């Protein structure tokens, strides 16, 4: 009889992916300056007239414990770059003491524009995610950032969630930190979202940051699209920050789309409307 005592249990497969996208201006038009794709991350580039658009694809189909994904995007020399995702990112159930990690680094040089426009992240029961977004801006750089999150699949009856969601957004200008948003939900996520000071029972949320010299001009119009549980503030003369809360993903999109159309001058990537 064969002795199986020395046979090691194979570790489950893990998704590893790295994606670097660079944009520069050449003869008055923005073009791709560099591209590095490795593992499960890929990018497509739909044709746009006035800027470069990159659509990120995670061929792993989602993120679970042990996955490690890294994304970097940069706009140089006055380039205009928009980065989005093909579909919503899904955070699947993870094994205990295991988490998926998603790290994103954005760099925008003087007179350049970068729009970071991923579609919603959908967090499933017993998911575990550590997500970090760092934005490094030159003094005359412009940026639009959105990070939407949906907790649970309400249409499928997934109303009780547990797991770990750790999220941090840092924005720097000329190396100086001007904005940080850090969130941690651990254990019984449903009960934490029910707390009035957290989400008051809402299951869909988004952070929107618009940094540009004309930020103050958008405040009044942006506020007109908000529901009673969302807010918009001007932090300084050139940074508009919105926190959106809605009952579900459909209500969140109804609120987000006109806001993003406003900030992008109606150039929101088409995949947002499919």
C-alpha positions in Angstrom: 0.0 0.0 0.0 1.3 3.5 -0.9 2.2 5.7 2.0 0.7 9.2 1.5 2.0 10.7 4.7 4.8 12.6 2.8 2.5 14.0 0.1 2.2 17.8 0.6 -1.2 19.4 0.1 -1.0 21.7 -2.9 -1.7 25.4 -2.2 -4.7 26.8 -4.0 -3.9 28.9 -7.0 -3.5 32.7 -6.5 -4.0 35.5 -8.9 -0.9 37.8 -9.4 -1.1 40.7 -11.7 0.8 43.9 -12.5 -0.2 46.6 -15.0 1.7 49.9 -15.7 0.3 52.5 -18.1 2.0 55.7 -19.2 0.7 58.5 -21.4 2.6 61.4 -23.0 1.8 64.2 -25.5 3.2 64.0 -29.0 2.4 66.5 -31.7 -0.5 67.8 -29.7 -2.1 64.4 -29.1 -2.0 62.0 -26.2 -0.5 58.6 -26.9 0.7 55.6 -25.0 4.3 56.0 -23.8 4.8 52.7 -22.0 2.9 49.6 -21.2 3.7 46.6 -18.9 1.3 43.8 -18.4 1.9 40.7 -16.3 -0.2 37.9 -14.9 -4.0 38.4 -14.8 -4.1 42.1 -15.5 -4.5 43.4 -19.1 -5.6 46.7 -20.7 -7.5 47.7 -23.8 -7.4 51.1 -25.4 -10.6 52.3 -27.2 -10.1 55.0 -29.7 -10.8 58.5 -28.3 -10.2 61.8 -30.1 -9.1 64.1 -27.2 -7.5 61.7 -24.7 -6.1 58.2 -24.2 -8.5 55.8 -22.5 -7.4 52.5 -20.9 -9.8 49.8 -19.9 -8.4 47.4 -17.2 -9.4 43.7 -17.4 -8.8 41.3 -14.6 -8.7 37.9 -16.3 -8.9 36.1 -12.9 -12.6 37.2 -12.7 -12.3 38.7 -9.2 -10.1 38.9 -6.0 -9.9 36.4 -3.2 -7.5 35.7 -0.4 -3.9 35.6 -1.4 -4.3 37.5 -4.7 -1.9 40.4 -5.3 -2.7 43.0 -7.9 -0.7 46.2 -8.7 -1.8 49.0 -11.0 0.2 52.1 -11.9 -0.8 54.9 -14.3 1.0 58.1 -15.1 0.2 61.2 -17.3 3.2 63.2 -18.5 3.9 66.3 -20.6 0.4 67.6 -20.6 -1.2 64.3 -21.5 -4.9 63.4 -20.8 -5.5 59.9 -19.6 -8.6 58.1 -18.4 -8.4 54.7 -16.8 -11.5 52.5 -16.1 -12.4 48.9 -15.7 -14.3 46.6 -18.1 -16.7 45.6 -15.4 -17.3 45.6 -11.6 -14.5 44.0 -9.5 -15.8 41.2 -7.3 -14.3 40.4 -3.9 -15.0 36.7 -3.3 -15.0 34.6 -0.1 -11.5 34.2 1.4 -10.0 31.6 3.7 -9.5 32.7 7.3 -6.4 34.8 7.9 -6.1 35.4 4.2 -6.8 38.6 2.2 -6.5 39.9 -1.3 -4.4 43.0 -1.9 -5.0 45.7 -4.6 -2.5 48.5 -4.8 -2.9 51.4 -7.2 -0.4 54.3 -7.8 -1.3 57.3 -9.9 1.1 60.0 -11.0 0.1 63.2 -12.8 2.7 65.7 -13.9 2.3 69.5 -14.5 -0.5 70.4 -17.0 -1.6 66.8 -17.3 -5.0 65.3 -16.5 -5.8 61.8 -15.2 -9.3 60.4 -14.6 -9.4 57.3 -12.4 -12.8 55.8 -13.1 -13.1 52.1 -12.0 -16.6 50.6 -11.9 -18.0 49.4 -8.7 -16.2 47.0 -6.4 -18.7 44.4 -5.1 -17.9 42.9 -1.8 -19.3 39.4 -1.1 -19.9 37.7 2.2 -16.7 36.5 3.9 -14.6 38.5 1.4 -11.3 40.0 2.6 -9.6 42.9 0.9 -6.8 45.4 1.6 -6.9 48.2 -1.0 -4.6 51.2 -1.2 -4.8 54.0 -3.7 -2.0 56.7 -3.9 -2.3 59.8 -6.1 0.8 61.9 -6.6 0.1 65.2 -8.3 2.3 68.0 -9.5 1.2 71.6 -8.6 -0.6 72.2 -11.9 -1.9 68.7 -12.4 -5.6 67.8 -12.6 -7.3 64.6 -11.4 -10.7 63.1 -11.1 -10.9 60.0 -8.8 -13.9 57.8 -8.0 -14.0 54.6 -5.9 -17.5 53.1 -5.6 -18.2 50.0 -3.4 -21.3 47.8 -3.0 -21.7 45.6 0.0 -23.5 42.4 -0.7 -25.7 41.2 -3.6 -29.1 42.4 -2.4 -31.0 41.1 -5.4 -29.8 37.6 -4.5 -30.7 37.9 -0.8 -27.2 38.4 0.4 -28.0 40.8 3.2 -25.8 39.5 6.1 -22.1 40.2 5.5 -18.9 39.4 7.4 -15.3 39.7 6.4 -12.6 42.3 6.2 -12.6 45.5 4.1 -9.6 47.8 4.6 -9.4 50.8 2.2 -7.1 53.9 2.1 -6.9 56.8 -0.4 -4.0 59.2 -0.2 -3.6 62.3 -2.4 -0.4 64.3 -2.4 0.5 67.5 -4.2 4.2 68.2 -4.7 4.9 65.5 -2.2 2.7 67.0 0.5 -0.3 65.0 1.8 -3.5 67.0 1.3 -6.1 64.2 1.6 -6.4 60.9 3.3 -9.5 58.7 3.7 -9.1 55.4 5.6 -11.8 52.9 6.3 -11.8 49.5 8.1 -14.7 47.1 8.4 -13.9 43.9 10.1 -16.1 41.0 11.5 -19.8 41.6 11.3 -19.9 44.2 8.5 -23.6 44.3 8.3 -24.0 45.6 11.9 -21.2 48.1 11.3 -22.9 49.5 8.2 -26.1 49.9 10.2 -24.5 52.4 12.6 -25.6 56.0 11.9 -22.1 57.4 11.9 -20.9 54.7 9.4 -23.5 54.2 6.7 -27.0 54.3 8.4 -27.9 51.0 6.8 -26.9 52.0 3.3 -25.1 49.3 1.2 -23.6 51.4 -1.6 -21.1 54.1 -1.3 -18.5 56.1 -3.3 -15.8 58.6 -2.8 -15.3 61.2 -5.5 -12.4 63.6 -5.6 -11.9 66.4 -8.2 -8.7 68.4 -8.0 -8.4 71.3 -10.4 -8.3 75.1 -10.3 -12.0 75.3 -11.3 -13.2 72.9 -8.5 -15.2 75.6 -6.7 -17.3 76.2 -9.9 -18.7 72.7 -9.7 -19.9 72.7 -6.1 -23.4 74.0 -6.6 -24.2 71.8 -9.6 -22.7 68.7 -7.9 -24.8 69.2 -4.8 -28.0 69.3 -6.8 -27.5 65.6 -7.7 -27.1 64.4 -4.2 -29.5 62.5 -2.0 -30.2 63.3 1.7 -27.4 60.9 2.9 -24.5 62.3 0.7 -22.4 65.4 0.9 -20.0 67.6 -1.1 -17.3 69.8 0.3 -14.6 72.2 -1.0 -11.3 71.4 0.7 -9.2 74.4 -0.2 -9.8 76.3 -3.5 -8.9 73.4 -5.8 -10.2 70.2 -4.2 -13.8 69.1 -4.3 -14.7 66.0 -2.3 -17.9 64.0 -2.4 -19.1 61.2 -0.2 -22.0 59.3 -1.6 -24.3 56.9 0.2 -27.2 55.0 -1.3 -29.5 52.1 -0.5 -28.1 49.9 -3.4 -26.0 50.0 -6.5 -28.8 51.2 -8.8 -29.5 54.2 -6.7 -25.8 54.9 -6.4 -25.4 54.9 -10.2 -28.3 57.2 -10.7 -26.5 59.7 -8.5 -23.0 59.1 -9.7 -23.5 59.2 -13.5 -24.6 62.9 -13.8 -21.8 63.8 -11.3 -19.2 62.0 -13.3 -20.6 63.5 -16.6 -20.2 66.9 -15.0 -16.6 66.5 -14.0 -15.6 64.7 -17.3 -17.5 67.1 -19.5 -19.5 64.2 -20.8 -16.5 62.0 -21.8 -17.2 59.2 -19.3 -16.0 55.8 -20.7 -18.7 54.0 -22.6 -18.3 50.8 -20.5 -20.0 52.7 -17.7 -23.3 52.8 -19.7 -23.3 49.1 -20.9 
